[in-house]
Amino acid sequence: MAMRTNLSLAIFLFFSFALFSNLALCKKVTEVEDPELITCKHQCQQQCEYTEDDKRACVQRCDVYHRTKQEREKQIQEETREKKEREMEVKGGHHHHHEGKESHDEGEQEKQQENPYVFEESSFDTKVETESGRIRLLQKFTKKSKLLQGIDNFRLAIIEAKARAFMSPLHFDSEVVLFIVKGQALLGMVRESETEKFSLEAGDMLRIPAGTPLYIANRDDNEKLFFAMLHMPISTPGKFEEFFGPGGQDPESVLSAFGWNVLQAALQTPKGKLEKLFNQQNEGRIFEISREQLQALAPKKGSWWPFGGPSKAPFNLFRKYPVFSNRNGRLTEVGPSDSKSGLEALNIMLTFTNITQRSMSTIHYNSHATKIALVINGTGHLQIACPHLASKSESEHEKSSPSYHSISSNLKPGTVFVVPPGHPFVTMASRKENLLIICFEINARENKKFTFAGKNNIVSSLDTVAKELAFNYPADMVNQVFDRKEEFFFPFVLPREERGRYADA
Ligand SMILES: [Cu+2]
């Protein structure tokens, strides 16, 4: 009896073990292999005309696509979570609230009011997303806040292109300043009777005059290409359009808007032939091309090619001689006074700031320029003083001067922030990494950077009498506080009396 029990127990245990291990196995399989991924890989193997190499490359593309998809899903989850958290903060915060729907709108407004100058991932619209790349456009500045009306005609687009991605020829009804954030690009611009080609790399800037037909390819075999385009629409304020001339179905050629009789007359080609030609292209606006096609696009210097190979960009912000540089940071700029930059007519300056880890920029402001900044690497922090945002209750205080609202935000790659002219601000790098920021400064021609700390700051440059009158304090004592030998970039440490700690420690 006892033995039979033991036996059946053993059998039971055996089966339950088998069942459980099977379940565990199944679970593992579904975790690893997404059905979409399996189909994708299967299809690669089914292509008769593919060589073994082609098949391997195809399978790799499946993996890359799958990874990107997963990353994207994770990102979306995170964004939703962050959004929820923010909503909770607004609700649970110290803001005055009514019940009902109206109070929600009010909450939204308050939230925007709190920080009209900082834009995260959620402020971008994805305009295009294919297997080979993504185009994201930042929302109109006035959608965020009326305070940004002065730059409402500017639009910022960020483009990612995978290895050997090709972006179809097109033109814009906007002036464009292009900046290569990461990777290597080949850009073709149609001049009068030929295409000028540019071999571009990280740090390069290039102006593309409105209406210029251009194409861009990622000329690297592995690395992703990231670039930013600042658009200044020239006909409809704050809105620009793209026009694909050479194309077909997708991208759709702008010529498709014309009647067949017009096209036949203009191109002196019968309708049948034209239909065939404009039916071919179906790859979309970003697609991958072969290594051979890429090599053919970018002829090497010294080849038989009549134009002598691709040009270099006239300015690289990563390599340009800095206007300020010390061990705490570096600032380079290209602006209206640099001839050949193309920025004279646009009245724009591009700056690149590299703040060393545990360092800060001085507190400063731009006299004329509105700064549109994009964090391209590292993490850090931003503070802006803004009189526009001081709340009613504060300004009702019996004071003859304005109150200032302090805007602060963490910075990470992809964060965009705006600093209006006259508004003092400061940026600092985290303890772990350098903070790299690229800025488009709008209305740059007469712009000056005025500082509140460091060599030649506005307080130490103020005449003695005015200084004493302004502070109601002896000038010598004021000078002791404001005079400092270093210029523009400092270590982010508290003064010696505070035992030389890092200020954020
Ligand atoms: Cu303000």
Boltz pocket constraint, residues with backbone or C-beta under 6 A from the ligand:
constraints:
  - pocket:
      binder: B
      contacts: [[A, 385], [A, 386], [A, 387], [A, 388], [A, 389], [A, 420], [A, 423]]
      max_distance: 6.0
